[in-house]
């Protein structure tokens, strides 16, 4: 499995260049972090609403 990821990374660098690939990876990580933050915030709001009842 890691060799497939490495080959995909090599293909991305060859297609878009190093900096384009780096921006894409950082952007994907940022989206994942924002989604996790959104889920945590939603759970916190839901917990606060249920706790007040």
C-alpha distance matrix in Angstrom:
0.0 3.8 5.4 5.3 6.6 8.8 10.1 10.9 12.6 14.5 15.6 16.9 18.7 20.2 21.3 22.6 23.2 22.1 24.4 23.6 19.9 20.8 23.2 20.7 18.3 21.4 22.8 19.8 19.9 23.7 23.5 21.4 23.9 26.8 25.6 25.3 28.8 30.2 29.1 30.6 33.8 34.1 33.8 36.4 38.8 38.4 39.0 42.0 43.5 43.1 44.5 47.6 48.6
3.8 0.0 3.8 5.4 5.1 6.2 8.6 9.8 10.5 12.3 14.2 15.2 16.5 18.3 19.9 20.9 20.9 19.4 21.7 21.4 17.6 18.2 21.0 18.9 16.2 19.2 21.1 18.5 18.3 22.1 22.5 20.6 22.7 25.8 25.2 24.8 28.0 29.7 29.0 30.2 33.3 34.1 33.9 36.1 38.7 38.7 39.2 42.0 43.7 43.5 44.7 47.7 49.0
5.4 3.8 0.0 3.8 5.4 4.9 6.1 8.6 9.7 10.4 12.2 14.1 15.2 16.3 18.2 19.8 19.7 18.7 21.5 21.2 17.6 18.7 21.7 19.7 17.5 20.8 22.6 20.3 20.6 24.4 24.7 23.2 25.6 28.5 27.9 27.9 31.0 32.6 32.1 33.5 36.4 37.2 37.2 39.5 41.9 41.9 42.6 45.3 47.0 46.9 48.1 51.2 52.4
5.3 5.4 3.8 0.0 3.8 5.4 5.1 6.2 8.6 9.8 10.5 12.3 14.2 15.2 16.4 18.1 18.8 18.2 20.8 19.8 16.3 18.0 20.4 17.9 16.2 19.7 21.0 18.5 19.4 23.0 22.9 21.5 24.3 26.9 26.1 26.5 29.7 30.9 30.4 32.2 35.0 35.5 35.7 38.2 40.3 40.3 41.2 44.0 45.4 45.4 46.9 49.8 50.9
6.6 5.1 5.4 3.8 0.0 3.8 5.5 5.1 6.1 8.6 9.8 10.5 12.3 14.1 15.2 16.2 16.7 15.7 17.9 17.0 13.3 14.6 17.1 14.7 12.6 16.0 17.5 15.0 15.7 19.4 19.5 18.3 20.9 23.5 23.0 23.4 26.4 27.8 27.6 29.2 31.9 32.6 33.0 35.3 37.4 37.7 38.6 41.2 42.7 42.9 44.3 47.1 48.5
8.8 6.2 4.9 5.4 3.8 0.0 3.8 5.4 5.0 6.2 8.6 9.8 10.5 12.2 14.2 15.3 15.0 13.8 16.6 16.3 12.7 13.9 17.0 15.3 13.3 16.6 18.6 16.8 17.3 20.9 21.6 20.6 22.9 25.6 25.6 25.9 28.7 30.4 30.4 31.8 34.4 35.4 35.9 37.9 40.1 40.6 41.4 43.9 45.6 45.9 47.1 49.9 51.4
10.1 8.6 6.1 5.1 5.5 3.8 0.0 3.8 5.4 5.0 6.1 8.6 9.9 10.4 12.2 14.1 14.4 14.1 17.2 16.4 13.2 15.3 18.1 16.1 14.9 18.5 20.0 18.2 19.5 22.8 23.2 22.6 25.1 27.5 27.3 28.1 30.9 32.2 32.4 34.1 36.6 37.3 38.0 40.2 42.2 42.6 43.6 46.1 47.6 48.0 49.4 52.1 53.5
10.9 9.8 8.6 6.2 5.1 5.4 3.8 0.0 3.8 5.4 5.0 6.2 8.7 9.8 10.4 12.0 13.0 13.0 15.5 14.0 10.8 13.2 15.4 13.0 12.1 15.9 16.9 15.0 16.7 19.9 19.9 19.6 22.4 24.5 24.2 25.3 28.1 29.2 29.5 31.4 33.7 34.3 35.2 37.5 39.3 39.7 41.0 43.4 44.7 45.3 46.8 49.4 50.8
12.6 10.5 9.7 8.6 6.1 5.0 5.4 3.8 0.0 3.8 5.4 5.1 6.2 8.6 9.8 10.4 10.6 9.7 12.3 11.5 8.0 10.0 12.7 10.9 9.8 13.3 14.9 13.7 15.0 18.1 18.8 18.6 21.0 23.3 23.5 24.5 26.9 28.4 29.0 30.6 32.8 33.8 34.8 36.7 38.6 39.4 40.5 42.7 44.3 45.0 46.3 48.9 50.5
14.5 12.3 10.4 9.8 8.6 6.2 5.0 5.4 3.8 0.0 3.8 5.4 5.1 6.1 8.6 10.1 9.6 9.4 12.7 12.4 9.5 11.8 14.7 13.5 12.9 16.3 17.9 17.1 18.5 21.4 22.3 22.3 24.6 26.8 27.2 28.2 30.6 32.1 32.7 34.4 36.5 37.6 38.6 40.4 42.3 43.1 44.3 46.5 48.0 48.8 50.1 52.6 54.3
15.6 14.2 12.2 10.5 9.8 8.6 6.1 5.0 5.4 3.8 0.0 3.8 5.5 5.1 6.1 8.5 9.4 10.5 13.4 12.1 9.7 12.9 15.0 13.2 13.5 17.1 17.9 17.1 19.1 21.8 22.1 22.5 25.1 26.9 27.1 28.6 31.0 32.0 32.8 34.8 36.7 37.5 38.7 40.8 42.4 43.1 44.6 46.7 48.0 48.9 50.4 52.8 54.3
16.9 15.2 14.1 12.3 10.5 9.8 8.6 6.2 5.1 5.4 3.8 0.0 3.8 5.4 5.1 5.8 7.2 8.1 10.4 8.5 6.1 9.6 11.4 9.5 10.3 13.7 14.4 13.9 16.1 18.5 18.9 19.7 22.2 23.8 24.2 25.9 28.0 29.0 30.1 32.0 33.7 34.7 36.1 38.0 39.5 40.4 42.0 44.0 45.3 46.3 47.8 50.1 51.7
18.7 16.5 15.2 14.2 12.3 10.5 9.9 8.7 6.2 5.1 5.5 3.8 0.0 3.8 5.5 5.5 4.6 5.0 8.2 7.6 5.8 8.6 11.1 10.5 11.1 14.0 15.3 15.5 17.3 19.5 20.6 21.5 23.5 25.2 26.2 27.6 29.5 30.8 32.1 33.7 35.4 36.6 38.1 39.7 41.3 42.5 43.9 45.7 47.2 48.4 49.7 51.9 53.7
20.2 18.3 16.3 15.2 14.1 12.2 10.4 9.8 8.6 6.1 5.1 5.4 3.8 0.0 3.8 6.0 5.7 7.8 10.9 10.2 9.2 12.2 14.3 13.7 14.7 17.6 18.6 18.8 20.8 23.0 23.7 24.8 26.9 28.5 29.3 30.9 32.9 34.0 35.3 37.1 38.7 39.8 41.3 43.1 44.6 45.6 47.1 49.0 50.4 51.5 53.0 55.2 56.9
21.3 19.9 18.2 16.4 15.2 14.2 12.2 10.4 9.8 8.6 6.1 5.1 5.5 3.8 0.0 3.8 5.9 9.0 11.1 9.1 8.7 12.4 13.5 12.3 14.2 17.1 17.3 17.5 20.2 22.0 22.3 23.7 26.1 27.2 27.9 29.9 31.8 32.5 33.9 36.0 37.4 38.3 40.0 41.9 43.1 44.1 45.9 47.7 48.9 50.1 51.8 53.8 55.4
22.6 20.9 19.8 18.1 16.2 15.3 14.1 12.0 10.4 10.1 8.5 5.8 5.5 6.0 3.8 0.0 3.8 6.8 7.8 5.4 6.2 9.6 10.2 9.6 12.0 14.4 14.5 15.4 17.9 19.3 19.9 21.7 23.8 24.7 25.8 27.9 29.4 30.2 31.9 33.9 35.0 36.1 38.0 39.6 40.8 42.1 43.9 45.4 46.7 48.2 49.7 51.6 53.3
23.2 20.9 19.7 18.8 16.7 15.0 14.4 13.0 10.6 9.6 9.4 7.2 4.6 5.7 5.9 3.8 0.0 3.8 5.7 5.5 6.2 8.7 10.2 10.7 12.4 14.4 15.4 16.6 18.5 20.0 21.2 22.9 24.5 25.8 27.2 28.9 30.3 31.6 33.3 34.9 36.1 37.6 39.3 40.7 42.1 43.6 45.1 46.6 48.1 49.6 50.8 52.8 54.8
22.1 19.4 18.7 18.2 15.7 13.8 14.1 13.0 9.7 9.4 10.5 8.1 5.0 7.8 9.0 6.8 3.8 0.0 3.8 5.6 5.2 6.1 8.7 9.9 10.6 12.2 14.1 15.4 16.6 18.2 20.0 21.3 22.5 24.2 25.9 27.2 28.5 30.1 31.8 33.1 34.4 36.2 37.7 38.9 40.5 42.1 43.4 44.8 46.6 48.0 49.0 51.1 53.2
24.4 21.7 21.5 20.8 17.9 16.6 17.2 15.5 12.3 12.7 13.4 10.4 8.2 10.9 11.1 7.8 5.7 3.8 0.0 3.8 5.4 4.9 6.1 8.5 9.8 10.4 11.9 14.1 15.2 16.1 18.1 19.9 20.8 22.1 24.1 25.6 26.5 28.1 30.2 31.3 32.3 34.2 36.0 36.9 38.4 40.2 41.5 42.7 44.5 46.2 47.1 49.0 51.2
23.6 21.4 21.2 19.8 17.0 16.3 16.4 14.0 11.5 12.4 12.1 8.5 7.6 10.2 9.1 5.4 5.5 5.6 3.8 0.0 3.8 5.4 5.1 6.2 8.7 10.0 10.4 12.2 14.3 15.1 16.4 18.5 19.9 20.8 22.5 24.4 25.5 26.6 28.7 30.2 31.1 32.7 34.6 35.8 37.1 38.7 40.3 41.6 43.1 44.8 46.0 47.8 49.9
19.9 17.6 17.6 16.3 13.3 12.7 13.2 10.8 8.0 9.5 9.7 6.1 5.8 9.2 8.7 6.2 6.2 5.2 5.4 3.8 0.0 3.8 5.4 5.0 6.2 8.6 9.7 10.5 12.4 14.1 15.3 16.7 18.4 19.9 21.2 22.8 24.3 25.6 27.2 28.8 30.1 31.6 33.2 34.6 36.1 37.5 39.0 40.6 42.1 43.5 44.7 46.8 48.7
20.8 18.2 18.7 18.0 14.6 13.9 15.3 13.2 10.0 11.8 12.9 9.6 8.6 12.2 12.4 9.6 8.7 6.1 4.9 5.4 3.8 0.0 3.8 5.4 5.2 6.1 8.4 9.9 10.6 12.1 14.2 15.5 16.5 18.2 20.0 21.2 22.4 24.2 25.9 27.0 28.4 30.2 31.7 32.8 34.5 36.1 37.3 38.8 40.6 42.0 43.0 45.0 47.2
23.2 21.0 21.7 20.4 17.1 17.0 18.1 15.4 12.7 14.7 15.0 11.4 11.1 14.3 13.5 10.2 10.2 8.7 6.1 5.1 5.4 3.8 0.0 3.8 5.5 5.1 5.9 8.5 9.8 10.2 12.1 14.2 15.1 16.1 18.2 19.9 20.7 22.1 24.2 25.5 26.4 28.2 30.1 31.1 32.4 34.2 35.7 36.9 38.5 40.2 41.3 43.1 45.3
20.7 18.9 19.7 17.9 14.7 15.3 16.1 13.0 10.9 13.5 13.2 9.5 10.5 13.7 12.3 9.6 10.7 9.9 8.5 6.2 5.0 5.4 3.8 0.0 3.8 5.5 5.0 6.1 8.6 9.7 10.5 12.4 14.2 15.2 16.5 18.4 19.8 20.9 22.6 24.4 25.5 26.8 28.7 30.1 31.4 32.8 34.4 36.0 37.4 38.9 40.2 42.1 44.0
18.3 16.2 17.5 16.2 12.6 13.3 14.9 12.1 9.8 12.9 13.5 10.3 11.1 14.7 14.2 12.0 12.4 10.6 9.8 8.7 6.2 5.2 5.5 3.8 0.0 3.8 5.4 5.1 6.2 8.6 10.0 10.7 12.4 14.3 15.5 16.7 18.4 20.0 21.3 22.7 24.3 25.8 27.2 28.7 30.4 31.7 33.0 34.7 36.3 37.6 38.7 40.9 42.8
21.4 19.2 20.8 19.7 16.0 16.6 18.5 15.9 13.3 16.3 17.1 13.7 14.0 17.6 17.1 14.4 14.4 12.2 10.4 10.0 8.6 6.1 5.1 5.5 3.8 0.0 3.8 5.5 5.1 6.1 8.7 9.9 10.4 12.2 14.2 15.3 16.3 18.2 20.0 21.0 22.3 24.2 25.7 26.7 28.4 30.1 31.3 32.6 34.5 36.0 36.9 38.9 41.1
22.8 21.1 22.6 21.0 17.5 18.6 20.0 16.9 14.9 17.9 17.9 14.4 15.3 18.6 17.3 14.5 15.4 14.1 11.9 10.4 9.7 8.4 5.9 5.0 5.4 3.8 0.0 3.8 5.4 5.0 6.2 8.7 9.8 10.4 12.3 14.3 15.1 16.3 18.4 19.9 20.8 22.4 24.3 25.5 26.7 28.4 30.0 31.3 32.8 34.5 35.7 37.5 39.5
19.8 18.5 20.3 18.5 15.0 16.8 18.2 15.0 13.7 17.1 17.1 13.9 15.5 18.8 17.5 15.4 16.6 15.4 14.1 12.2 10.5 9.9 8.5 6.1 5.1 5.5 3.8 0.0 3.8 5.4 5.1 6.3 8.7 9.9 10.7 12.5 14.3 15.3 16.7 18.5 19.9 21.1 22.8 24.4 25.8 27.0 28.6 30.3 31.7 33.0 34.4 36.5 38.3
19.9 18.3 20.6 19.4 15.7 17.3 19.5 16.7 15.0 18.5 19.1 16.1 17.3 20.8 20.2 17.9 18.5 16.6 15.2 14.3 12.4 10.6 9.8 8.6 6.2 5.1 5.4 3.8 0.0 3.8 5.5 5.1 6.2 8.6 9.9 10.6 12.3 14.2 15.5 16.6 18.3 20.0 21.2 22.5 24.4 25.7 26.8 28.5 30.3 31.5 32.6 34.8 36.8
23.7 22.1 24.4 23.0 19.4 20.9 22.8 19.9 18.1 21.4 21.8 18.5 19.5 23.0 22.0 19.3 20.0 18.2 16.1 15.1 14.1 12.1 10.2 9.7 8.6 6.1 5.0 5.4 3.8 0.0 3.8 5.4 5.1 6.1 8.6 9.9 10.4 12.2 14.3 15.3 16.3 18.2 19.9 20.8 22.4 24.2 25.4 26.7 28.5 30.1 31.1 32.9 35.1
23.5 22.5 24.7 22.9 19.5 21.6 23.2 19.9 18.8 22.3 22.1 18.9 20.6 23.7 22.3 19.9 21.2 20.0 18.1 16.4 15.3 14.2 12.1 10.5 10.0 8.7 6.2 5.1 5.5 3.8 0.0 3.8 5.4 5.1 6.1 8.6 9.8 10.4 12.3 14.2 15.1 16.3 18.3 19.8 20.9 22.4 24.1 25.6 26.9 28.4 29.8 31.7 33.6
21.4 20.6 23.2 21.5 18.3 20.6 22.6 19.6 18.6 22.3 22.5 19.7 21.5 24.8 23.7 21.7 22.9 21.3 19.9 18.5 16.7 15.5 14.2 12.4 10.7 9.9 8.7 6.3 5.1 5.4 3.8 0.0 3.8 5.4 5.1 6.2 8.6 9.8 10.6 12.4 14.2 15.3 16.6 18.3 20.0 21.0 22.4 24.3 25.8 26.9 28.2 30.4 32.2
23.9 22.7 25.6 24.3 20.9 22.9 25.1 22.4 21.0 24.6 25.1 22.2 23.5 26.9 26.1 23.8 24.5 22.5 20.8 19.9 18.4 16.5 15.1 14.2 12.4 10.4 9.8 8.7 6.2 5.1 5.4 3.8 0.0 3.8 5.5 5.1 6.2 8.6 10.0 10.6 12.2 14.2 15.4 16.4 18.3 19.9 20.9 22.4 24.3 25.6 26.5 28.7 30.8
26.8 25.8 28.5 26.9 23.5 25.6 27.5 24.5 23.3 26.8 26.9 23.8 25.2 28.5 27.2 24.7 25.8 24.2 22.1 20.8 19.9 18.2 16.1 15.2 14.3 12.2 10.4 9.9 8.6 6.1 5.1 5.4 3.8 0.0 3.8 5.4 5.0 6.1 8.6 9.8 10.3 12.1 14.2 15.1 16.3 18.1 19.6 20.8 22.4 24.1 25.3 27.0 29.1
25.6 25.2 27.9 26.1 23.0 25.6 27.3 24.2 23.5 27.2 27.1 24.2 26.2 29.3 27.9 25.8 27.2 25.9 24.1 22.5 21.2 20.0 18.2 16.5 15.5 14.2 12.3 10.7 9.9 8.6 6.1 5.1 5.5 3.8 0.0 3.8 5.4 5.0 6.2 8.6 9.8 10.5 12.3 14.1 15.3 16.4 18.1 19.9 21.1 22.4 23.9 25.9 27.6
25.3 24.8 27.9 26.5 23.4 25.9 28.1 25.3 24.5 28.2 28.6 25.9 27.6 30.9 29.9 27.9 28.9 27.2 25.6 24.4 22.8 21.2 19.9 18.4 16.7 15.3 14.3 12.5 10.6 9.9 8.6 6.2 5.1 5.4 3.8 0.0 3.8 5.4 5.2 6.2 8.6 9.9 10.6 12.2 14.3 15.3 16.3 18.3 20.0 20.9 22.1 24.4 26.3
28.8 28.0 31.0 29.7 26.4 28.7 30.9 28.1 26.9 30.6 31.0 28.0 29.5 32.9 31.8 29.4 30.3 28.5 26.5 25.5 24.3 22.4 20.7 19.8 18.4 16.3 15.1 14.3 12.3 10.4 9.8 8.6 6.2 5.0 5.4 3.8 0.0 3.8 5.5 5.1 6.1 8.6 9.9 10.4 12.3 14.1 15.1 16.3 18.3 19.8 20.6 22.6 24.9
30.2 29.7 32.6 30.9 27.8 30.4 32.2 29.2 28.4 32.1 32.0 29.0 30.8 34.0 32.5 30.2 31.6 30.1 28.1 26.6 25.6 24.2 22.1 20.9 20.0 18.2 16.3 15.3 14.2 12.2 10.4 9.8 8.6 6.1 5.0 5.4 3.8 0.0 3.8 5.5 5.1 6.1 8.6 9.8 10.6 12.2 14.0 15.3 16.5 18.2 19.7 21.3 23.2
29.1 29.0 32.1 30.4 27.6 30.4 32.4 29.5 29.0 32.7 32.8 30.1 32.1 35.3 33.9 31.9 33.3 31.8 30.2 28.7 27.2 25.9 24.2 22.6 21.3 20.0 18.4 16.7 15.5 14.3 12.3 10.6 10.0 8.6 6.2 5.2 5.5 3.8 0.0 3.8 5.4 5.1 6.1 8.5 9.9 10.4 12.0 14.1 15.3 16.3 17.9 20.1 21.6
30.6 30.2 33.5 32.2 29.2 31.8 34.1 31.4 30.6 34.4 34.8 32.0 33.7 37.1 36.0 33.9 34.9 33.1 31.3 30.2 28.8 27.0 25.5 24.4 22.7 21.0 19.9 18.5 16.6 15.3 14.2 12.4 10.6 9.8 8.6 6.2 5.1 5.5 3.8 0.0 3.8 5.5 5.1 6.1 8.7 9.8 10.3 12.2 14.2 15.2 16.0 18.3 20.4
33.8 33.3 36.4 35.0 31.9 34.4 36.6 33.7 32.8 36.5 36.7 33.7 35.4 38.7 37.4 35.0 36.1 34.4 32.3 31.1 30.1 28.4 26.4 25.5 24.3 22.3 20.8 19.9 18.3 16.3 15.1 14.2 12.2 10.3 9.8 8.6 6.1 5.1 5.4 3.8 0.0 3.8 5.4 5.0 6.2 8.5 9.7 10.5 12.3 14.2 15.1 16.7 19.0
34.1 34.1 37.2 35.5 32.6 35.4 37.3 34.3 33.8 37.6 37.5 34.7 36.6 39.8 38.3 36.1 37.6 36.2 34.2 32.7 31.6 30.2 28.2 26.8 25.8 24.2 22.4 21.1 20.0 18.2 16.3 15.3 14.2 12.1 10.5 9.9 8.6 6.1 5.1 5.5 3.8 0.0 3.8 5.4 5.2 6.1 8.5 9.9 10.6 12.2 14.0 15.6 17.2
33.8 33.9 37.2 35.7 33.0 35.9 38.0 35.2 34.8 38.6 38.7 36.1 38.1 41.3 40.0 38.0 39.3 37.7 36.0 34.6 33.2 31.7 30.1 28.7 27.2 25.7 24.3 22.8 21.2 19.9 18.3 16.6 15.4 14.2 12.3 10.6 9.9 8.6 6.1 5.1 5.4 3.8 0.0 3.8 5.5 5.0 5.9 8.5 9.8 10.3 11.8 14.2 15.7
36.4 36.1 39.5 38.2 35.3 37.9 40.2 37.5 36.7 40.4 40.8 38.0 39.7 43.1 41.9 39.6 40.7 38.9 36.9 35.8 34.6 32.8 31.1 30.1 28.7 26.7 25.5 24.4 22.5 20.8 19.8 18.3 16.4 15.1 14.1 12.2 10.4 9.8 8.5 6.1 5.0 5.4 3.8 0.0 3.8 5.5 5.0 6.1 8.6 9.9 10.2 12.3 14.7
38.8 38.7 41.9 40.3 37.4 40.1 42.2 39.3 38.6 42.3 42.4 39.5 41.3 44.6 43.1 40.8 42.1 40.5 38.4 37.1 36.1 34.5 32.4 31.4 30.4 28.4 26.7 25.8 24.4 22.4 20.9 20.0 18.3 16.3 15.3 14.3 12.3 10.6 9.9 8.7 6.2 5.2 5.5 3.8 0.0 3.8 5.4 5.1 6.2 8.6 9.8 10.8 13.0
38.4 38.7 41.9 40.3 37.7 40.6 42.6 39.7 39.4 43.1 43.1 40.4 42.5 45.6 44.1 42.1 43.6 42.1 40.2 38.7 37.5 36.1 34.2 32.8 31.7 30.1 28.4 27.0 25.7 24.2 22.4 21.0 19.9 18.1 16.4 15.3 14.1 12.2 10.4 9.8 8.5 6.1 5.0 5.5 3.8 0.0 3.8 5.5 5.1 6.2 8.5 10.1 11.3
39.0 39.2 42.6 41.2 38.6 41.4 43.6 41.0 40.5 44.3 44.6 42.0 43.9 47.1 45.9 43.9 45.1 43.4 41.5 40.3 39.0 37.3 35.7 34.4 33.0 31.3 30.0 28.6 26.8 25.4 24.1 22.4 20.9 19.6 18.1 16.3 15.1 14.0 12.0 10.3 9.7 8.5 5.9 5.0 5.4 3.8 0.0 3.8 5.4 5.1 5.9 8.6 10.2
42.0 42.0 45.3 44.0 41.2 43.9 46.1 43.4 42.7 46.5 46.7 44.0 45.7 49.0 47.7 45.4 46.6 44.8 42.7 41.6 40.6 38.8 36.9 36.0 34.7 32.6 31.3 30.3 28.5 26.7 25.6 24.3 22.4 20.8 19.9 18.3 16.3 15.3 14.1 12.2 10.5 9.9 8.5 6.1 5.1 5.5 3.8 0.0 3.8 5.5 5.0 6.3 9.0
43.5 43.7 47.0 45.4 42.7 45.6 47.6 44.7 44.3 48.0 48.0 45.3 47.2 50.4 48.9 46.7 48.1 46.6 44.5 43.1 42.1 40.6 38.5 37.4 36.3 34.5 32.8 31.7 30.3 28.5 26.9 25.8 24.3 22.4 21.1 20.0 18.3 16.5 15.3 14.2 12.3 10.6 9.8 8.6 6.2 5.1 5.4 3.8 0.0 3.8 5.5 5.5 6.9
43.1 43.5 46.9 45.4 42.9 45.9 48.0 45.3 45.0 48.8 48.9 46.3 48.4 51.5 50.1 48.2 49.6 48.0 46.2 44.8 43.5 42.0 40.2 38.9 37.6 36.0 34.5 33.0 31.5 30.1 28.4 26.9 25.6 24.1 22.4 20.9 19.8 18.2 16.3 15.2 14.2 12.2 10.3 9.9 8.6 6.2 5.1 5.5 3.8 0.0 3.8 5.5 5.5
44.5 44.7 48.1 46.9 44.3 47.1 49.4 46.8 46.3 50.1 50.4 47.8 49.7 53.0 51.8 49.7 50.8 49.0 47.1 46.0 44.7 43.0 41.3 40.2 38.7 36.9 35.7 34.4 32.6 31.1 29.8 28.2 26.5 25.3 23.9 22.1 20.6 19.7 17.9 16.0 15.1 14.0 11.8 10.2 9.8 8.5 5.9 5.0 5.5 3.8 0.0 3.8 5.5
47.6 47.7 51.2 49.8 47.1 49.9 52.1 49.4 48.9 52.6 52.8 50.1 51.9 55.2 53.8 51.6 52.8 51.1 49.0 47.8 46.8 45.0 43.1 42.1 40.9 38.9 37.5 36.5 34.8 32.9 31.7 30.4 28.7 27.0 25.9 24.4 22.6 21.3 20.1 18.3 16.7 15.6 14.2 12.3 10.8 10.1 8.6 6.3 5.5 5.5 3.8 0.0 3.8
48.6 49.0 52.4 50.9 48.5 51.4 53.5 50.8 50.5 54.3 54.3 51.7 53.7 56.9 55.4 53.3 54.8 53.2 51.2 49.9 48.7 47.2 45.3 44.0 42.8 41.1 39.5 38.3 36.8 35.1 33.6 32.2 30.8 29.1 27.6 26.3 24.9 23.2 21.6 20.4 19.0 17.2 15.7 14.7 13.0 11.3 10.2 9.0 6.9 5.5 5.5 3.8 0.0
